Amino acid sequence: MDASNMIRTGQRHRWAVAGLFLMNGFVSGSWAPQIPVFLTRLGISEFTLGLLILLFGVGAVTAMPWSGYLMSRHGSSKVVRGFATVTAFGLLGVALAPNVPLAAVAMFLFGGLIGGMDVAMNANAVVVERYMSRAIMSSSHAFWSLGGFFGGGAGGLIIQNYGHLSHAIGVTLIALLVLAICYRHVIADKAPATHEHHKFSLPRSPTVYLVGLMALFSMIPEGAVLDWAALYLQQERGTDLATAGFAFGLFAGAMALMRFLGDGVRNRFGAVKTLRVSSLIAAAGMLIAGLSTQPWLVIAAFALSGIGIANVVPIIFSAGGNQPGMASTTGMSVVTTMGYSGILLAPSAIGFAAERTGFSIIFVALSALLVIVCLMGNLVRTADFDHNKVGE
């Protein structure tokens, strides 16, 4: 294959995996506007709703290592196509659930599908990065954020005018359309070695778990801003609800914008330097947010933290998928599972601690986690590319 054909083929693979990220984010984001209807339709309390949402997270974390196992046997392309096909129907299953027991099953399965697809699409993005010998992970995650924005932003209006079931059907059809466009252009992995992964087992290398710890320390602050920033601004900084809502909005917007720019930064400066500078920017934002008494400075600090965190997680995921002597699917499974466990488990722990200490000290402590990520930065050197292996 000549160079021009390789470039065109690489671009098709690149846009296919971007479409998968967009689809996953769109289906995930479309769940948010369904929540109020879900609550009233089933006649449940907020506590019960919290337990059902927890089941979504448990399903995701349960499915992630099994997605890695399936990829070690069949490759990421087959697994991501399979998960994506079923994931398109995940929200519809929740919308159709007529009672709490069936809703619990639907939420667990929905979370499992989203989580399993998440691991597989990240692993497939690593394959594309190797093929193209350049970073695409940050912008892939930006497409996930973009999908979430469209899914969450348009859903409320559609549900209000056409009902929750029509909305869920529409989400399913759009997801299937995106998948149909991407399906045949998803890059195929090399056939797994016949001697690898005949049974489910965890890798023995400690390095991949340290990289997973970096993902955990990076994603806990992201989850903290999502779940607690607005409450922090209301309770401890005296803002109204409308102002408090800007905290996560600007954080997420800054993160999405920076992720579209992040691959170019990483290609220019390398994974280690980009991660170290980015994690320090994120840490500074969290520290200012925790110490400032001015609401708009706190909001600006969260946006600054979003700029920093934006590229940290994609770099860590790339490093996890490029561990020496380990299948990329195995490394990716470990790192994504550990990282997303932070978003699942951290909110309740942070809420428990904040009842006793307040949120201010929590955000200061989270800045320290990001400094630790910076100090561990050398572990992501595997995220950089050997340009002599283009197209392998």
N, C-alpha and C positions, 0 to 999 in steps of 0.2 A: 504494500500500500504506500503510495507516494505521500509526501508531506501535506499537500493541499487536501487530499482525501481524508487523511488522518485528522486534520483540523476540523473539517466539516463533520466527520463522524463524531469527534469529540464534542463538538458543539451540540449535536443532537442528543448525545448521552447526557450532557450537562443540563440542557433544558428539560429533558425527561425527568431527571431526578429533582430539578427545581419544581416541576409540576407536581411531583409526589409530595414534596414538602408543603406546597401550596394547598393541595387537597387535604392533607392531614390537619394543617392549621385551620382550614375552612370548616371541616367537620367538627373539630374540637371547639373552635370559637362559636359555632352555631349552637352549641349546648347552652351557653351562658344565657341567651334570651329565653330559652325554654324553661329555666329554673323556676320563675314565679308561677308559671302555669302548672308545672310539675308539682309544686307545693300545694296549690289549691285543688288541682284535679284529683290528687290522691288523698286530700284532707289530712295531711301530716303536719307535725310540728317542725320547727326549725332544727330541733335536736335530731329528729329522725332523718330530716334532709341531710344533715351533717354526716350521719352514719352512712347514708346511701352514697354521698359524694366520696366518703372514705373508701367505700367498696370499689368505686371507680379507680382510685389510686392503688388499692391492693391488687386489683385486676391487672393494672398496667405493670406494676413491679413483678407480679407473678409471671406474666407472659414474656417479659424482656429476656430472661436467661434462656427460655425455651425457644425464642426466636433465634438467639445465637446458636443453639444446638441444631436447629433445623437448617440454618445457613451453613454450618460446618459440614452438613451432609449434602445439601442441594444447591448451595450458592445463594448470594443475596438477591439476585435478580428474580429467581423463582419464588423465593419467600416473600419479597416485598410485593410482587404482583398478587400473590395469594392473599396476603393480609389486606392489601389495598382493596381488592375486590369485595371482601366481606366487610371491611371497615366502612365502605360507602353506605351500608345498611345499618350501621351501629346506632346512630341517632334515631332512626325510624323505629328500631326495636324498643328504645326507651320511650318514645312518644306513644307507642301502641300498648305499653304495659298497663293493664287495667287495675292492678292492685299492688300493694307494697311487696309481697313476696316475689312476684314476677318482675317488679321494678328493680329489686335487689339483684336478681339474676341478670337482668338486662344491663344494669350499671356495671356489674363485675365484668361481663362480656365486652361491653363498650370500652371500658378501660383497658382490658386485655388486648383488644384489637388495635386501639390507638397506640398502646405501648409497644406491642409486637411490631407494628408497622414502623414505629419511630426508630427502633433499633435497626431494622432492615434497611430503611432508607438512608440512615446515617452510614451504615456499612457500605451501601451502594455508592454513596457520595465519595467515600474513601477510594473505591475502585476507579471512579471517574477522575479523582485527583491524581491517582497514579498514572492513568492513561494519558492525561493531559499534562502531567508534570507541573501542575500549578494549583494553587488553593482555590477551592470553590465552596468550602464548608460554611464560611460566614454568610455569604450571599444566599446559600441554600436555607440557612436558618432565618434569614431575612424574609424569604418567600413564605416560610411558615408563619412568621409574624404578620405578613401581609394577608395571608389566608385567614388568620384569626381575626384581623381587623375587619375584613369584609363579612366574615361569618357572624361576628358579634354585632357589627354595626347595622347591618340590614335586617337581622333576624327579628328584632322587636317590632319594627314597622310591619313586616310581613305577617307575623303572628297576630298583631292587633287587627289587621284588615282581613286576613284569610284563615286564621286559626292555626293552632300548633301542629296539627297533623298535616295540613297543606304545606306548612313550612318545612317539616321533616321530609316530606316527599320531594319537595323542591331541592333541598340540600342533597338528598340521595341522587337525584337525577344529575345535578351539577357535578357532584363528585365522580359519578360514573362517566360523565362526558370528559372531564379532565383526565381521568384514568385512561379512557379510550384513546385520547390524543397521545398520551405518553407511552402507552403499553409496549409497543413494538420497538421503541427507541431506548428502553432501559438497557444499560450496559450489562453484558453477561460476564459472570466471573469465570475464571479458569476452573476446570473441574477439580473438586476437592481431592486431595491425595487419598488413595484408598485405605491407607493405614491410619488416618486421622479420625478421631472422634466417633468411634463405633458405639460409644456409650456416653451418657452425659457425665461430664467431669469438669471441675474447676481448674483453671490454669495454676501451675505451681510457682510461676515467676512472681516475686513480690513487687516488681516494678509496676505491673499493670494495676495492682491494688493501690499503690501510691498515686498513680495517675487518676484512678477512680476517686481517691480521697480528695484530690485537687478539684475534680468535678463536683463532689459533694460540698466542699467549702465554697465553691463558686456559685452553686445553685441555691444554697440556703439563703444568701442575701436576696436573690431574685424572688424567691418565694415569700420572704419577709416583707418586701416592698409591696408585692401583690396583695397580701392578706392583711397587713397591719399598718401600712403607711398612712392611709386615710384616718384610721382610728387614732393613731399617734398624733396627727395634726389637730384632730378635734379635741382629744382629751388633754393633751399636754401642751399644745401650742395655741389653743383657743380659736381655731378657725371654724367657719361654717362648713356645711356638707359640700356645697358647690366648690369651694376653694380646695377642700381636702381631696376632692376627686381628681384634681390635676396632678397629684403626686404620682400615681401609677401611670396616668395617661402620658405625662411628659417623660417618665422613665422608659415606658415601652416605646414611645415614638423615637426618642433618642437612640434607643437600642436598635430599632429596626433600621433607621437611617445609617447608623455606624456599621451595621452588618452588611449593607450594600457596598460600603466603602472598604470594609475590612479585608477582603481578599487581596486588594491591591496593596494595602499597607503591609500585610503579611508576606506577600510575594517580594516586596521591596526590602523589608528589614529582617525577615526571617521569623520563625515561630517563637523562638525563645525571647528575643528582644521585644517583639510585639506583645507577648503575654505578660512579660514583666512590667512594661510601661502601662499596659491596659489595666492590670490588676492594681497597680499603685494609684491610677486615676480613680478606679472604682473604690478603693479603700479610702482615698481622700474624700470622695463624695459621701460615703457612709459616715465618716468621722464628722464632717461638717453638718450633716443631717442630724446626727445625734447630739451635737453640742450647741447648735444655733437655736436661738429663741425667736427668730424672725421667720414667720411661716413661709414667705415667698423665697427666702434664702434656703430653707429646708427643701422646698419643692425643686429649686434650681440644683441643689446638691444631689437630690435623687436623680435628676436628669443627667448630671455629671457622672454619677455612678453607673447609670445605664449605658453611657458612652463607653465606659471602661469594661463593664461586664460583657458587652455585646460580642466581643471577639475572643474573650477568654474561654468560654465553653466550647465554641466550635474548634478552636485550636486543640483543646484537651481531647475532644472527641477524635480529631484527626490523629493525635498521638496514640490514643487508645487503639485505633484501627491499624496502626503501623508498628506494633511491638515486634522486635526481632524474634524469630523462631516461633511465632505464634500466628495462627490464622487470624486475619483481620476481623472476621466475624466474631471470634471468641473474645478478642480484646475489646471490641466495640460493645459487646453484650455486657461485659463486666463493668466497663466505665459508665455506660449509660444507665445501667441499673443502679449503681452506687450514686450517680449524680441525681437521678430522679427520685431516689429515696429521700434526698434532702427536702425536696419540694413536698413530698408526701408526709414526712414525719416532723419536719421543722415547725410548721405553723402551730400545731398544738403545744409543742414544747416551748416555743417563743411566747405564746399566750399565757401559759402557766407561769413562766418566769416573769413576764411583764406585770402580772398581778402583784408581784412582790417587789419588783425593782423599778417598774416603769419602762417605757419603750426607749427612752433616751439612751440608757446604758446598754440596751440590747443592740442598737445600731452602732454604738461605739465598739462593742465586742465583735460585731460582724465585720467591721473594718479590719480588725486584727486577723480574722480568718483569711481575708483577701491579701494581707501582707504575707501570711504563711504561703499562700499560693504563689506569690511573687518569688519567695525564697526557694520554692521547689521548682522554679521555672525551667531548670536545665533538663527536667524529666520529659519535656515536650519537644526535645530536639528531633525526635523521630517523626514529627509532623512535617519537617522539611523534606524536600524531594531531591532524589538523585537524577539529574537531568540526562544521565546516560541510559536511563531505563524507560524513556518515553515509549508509550505504546505497548509495553509488556503486559 
